[in-house]
Amino acid sequence: MDDFLKGSSMAVALPTMVYVGMAQRKNRLAAFSNSTDQATQEFLSIPYESIAVGIPIMYGITYTLLKYYNDDPSRKETMLFGAALGLTLSLIGRFVFDLPIKMFGLMETPWMVHIVAPILYTLIFVYVDKLLNKESIES
């Protein structure tokens, strides 16, 4: 349980929440400054509430699995779990919520998220693991 709470803390999910918040702001301004009802409907159909709750939960689950797999994981194992988290979130975002098109406007290349997300989440997850291990060493 301790690993889940560490992995799902807001400080851990902050990088993801920052770009989700920036996309929400951009979409909100575009939707409400545009007089078309279609833009407003697209904005309202993005489940920002689910993203804000789901991202920390997914981080917590992944960090718990990482620690369950190996109590002292190597950098390679951490990178593998981060890439798996990124791929999982990109698949959910694309095929469940259609986020590449609604949030990022990737009309012609929605598959691009499956390349970028594993790389991004690998970097974030390695950083997060380093932060969490530093905290536990200092405690």
C-alpha positions as CSV (number, residue, x, y, z in Angstrom):
1,M,0.0,0.0,0.0
2,D,2.9,2.3,0.8
3,D,4.3,1.9,-2.8
4,F,0.8,2.7,-4.3
5,L,0.5,5.9,-2.2
6,K,4.0,7.0,-3.2
7,G,3.4,6.2,-6.9
8,S,0.0,7.9,-7.0
9,S,0.9,11.1,-5.3
10,M,0.3,14.4,-7.1
11,A,4.0,15.2,-7.2
12,V,4.5,12.1,-9.2
13,A,1.7,12.7,-11.7
14,L,2.5,16.5,-12.0
15,P,4.3,16.3,-15.4
16,T,1.3,14.6,-17.0
17,M,-1.2,16.8,-15.3
18,V,0.6,19.9,-16.6
19,Y,0.3,19.0,-20.2
20,V,-3.3,17.8,-19.7
21,G,-4.1,21.1,-18.1
22,M,-2.4,23.1,-20.9
23,A,-4.4,21.1,-23.5
24,Q,-7.6,21.7,-21.5
25,R,-7.0,25.4,-21.4
26,K,-6.2,25.6,-25.1
27,N,-9.3,23.6,-26.0
28,R,-11.5,25.6,-23.6
29,L,-10.5,28.9,-25.1
30,A,-10.9,27.5,-28.7
31,A,-14.3,26.0,-27.9
32,F,-15.8,29.0,-26.2
33,S,-14.4,31.6,-28.5
34,N,-15.7,29.8,-31.5
35,S,-19.4,30.2,-32.1
36,T,-19.8,26.7,-33.6
37,D,-21.5,24.2,-31.4
38,Q,-19.3,21.4,-32.7
39,A,-16.2,22.8,-31.1
40,T,-18.0,23.1,-27.7
41,Q,-19.2,19.5,-28.0
42,E,-15.7,18.2,-28.8
43,F,-14.4,20.1,-25.7
44,L,-17.1,18.8,-23.4
45,S,-16.6,15.2,-24.6
46,I,-13.0,15.0,-23.3
47,P,-13.1,13.3,-19.9
48,Y,-10.7,15.6,-18.0
49,E,-12.1,14.4,-14.7
50,S,-11.2,10.8,-15.6
51,I,-7.7,11.8,-16.7
52,A,-7.1,13.7,-13.4
53,V,-8.1,10.7,-11.4
54,G,-6.9,8.0,-13.7
55,I,-3.3,9.2,-14.3
56,P,-2.3,9.1,-10.6
57,I,-4.0,5.7,-10.1
58,M,-2.1,4.2,-13.1
59,Y,1.2,5.6,-11.8
60,G,0.4,4.0,-8.4
61,I,-0.5,0.7,-9.9
62,T,2.6,0.7,-12.1
63,Y,4.9,1.7,-9.2
64,T,3.4,-1.0,-7.0
65,L,3.9,-3.6,-9.7
66,L,7.5,-2.5,-10.2
67,K,8.2,-2.8,-6.5
68,Y,6.4,-6.1,-6.3
69,Y,8.5,-7.4,-9.2
70,N,11.7,-6.3,-7.7
71,D,12.2,-4.4,-4.4
72,D,15.3,-2.7,-5.7
73,P,14.7,-2.4,-9.5
74,S,17.4,-1.6,-11.9
75,R,17.3,1.4,-14.3
76,K,16.4,-1.0,-17.2
77,E,13.4,-2.5,-15.3
78,T,12.2,1.0,-14.3
79,M,12.5,2.1,-18.0
80,L,10.5,-1.0,-19.1
81,F,7.7,-0.3,-16.6
82,G,7.6,3.3,-17.6
83,A,7.4,2.4,-21.3
84,A,4.6,-0.1,-20.5
85,L,2.7,2.6,-18.6
86,G,3.1,5.0,-21.5
87,L,1.9,2.5,-24.1
88,T,-1.0,1.5,-21.9
89,L,-2.1,5.1,-21.4
90,S,-1.7,5.9,-25.1
91,L,-3.8,2.9,-26.1
92,I,-6.5,3.9,-23.6
93,G,-6.4,7.5,-24.7
94,R,-6.6,6.7,-28.4
95,F,-9.0,3.8,-28.6
96,V,-11.3,4.6,-25.6
97,F,-11.3,8.4,-25.4
98,D,-10.0,9.4,-28.9
99,L,-7.7,11.9,-27.2
100,P,-5.1,12.3,-30.0
101,I,-7.7,14.0,-32.1
102,K,-9.8,15.8,-29.4
103,M,-7.0,17.0,-27.2
104,F,-4.0,17.4,-29.4
105,G,-5.6,17.8,-32.9
106,L,-3.7,15.0,-34.5
107,M,-6.1,14.3,-37.3
108,E,-3.7,12.7,-39.8
109,T,-1.3,11.1,-37.3
110,P,-3.2,9.8,-34.3
111,W,-0.8,6.8,-34.2
112,M,2.0,9.2,-33.2
113,V,0.9,9.0,-29.5
114,H,2.0,5.4,-29.4
115,I,5.6,6.5,-30.2
116,V,5.8,9.6,-28.1
117,A,3.9,8.3,-25.0
118,P,6.2,5.4,-24.1
119,I,9.3,7.6,-24.5
120,L,7.8,10.4,-22.4
121,Y,6.5,8.1,-19.7
122,T,9.8,6.2,-19.6
123,L,11.6,9.5,-18.9
124,I,9.0,10.6,-16.3
125,F,8.9,7.2,-14.6
126,V,12.7,7.1,-14.3
127,Y,12.6,10.6,-12.8
128,V,9.8,9.6,-10.4
129,D,11.6,6.4,-9.3
130,K,14.7,8.4,-8.7
131,L,12.7,10.9,-6.6
132,L,10.9,8.2,-4.6
133,N,14.1,6.3,-3.9
134,K,15.9,9.5,-2.8
135,E,13.1,10.2,-0.4
136,S,13.2,6.7,1.1
137,I,17.0,6.9,1.5
138,E,16.8,10.2,3.3
139,S,14.0,9.0,5.6
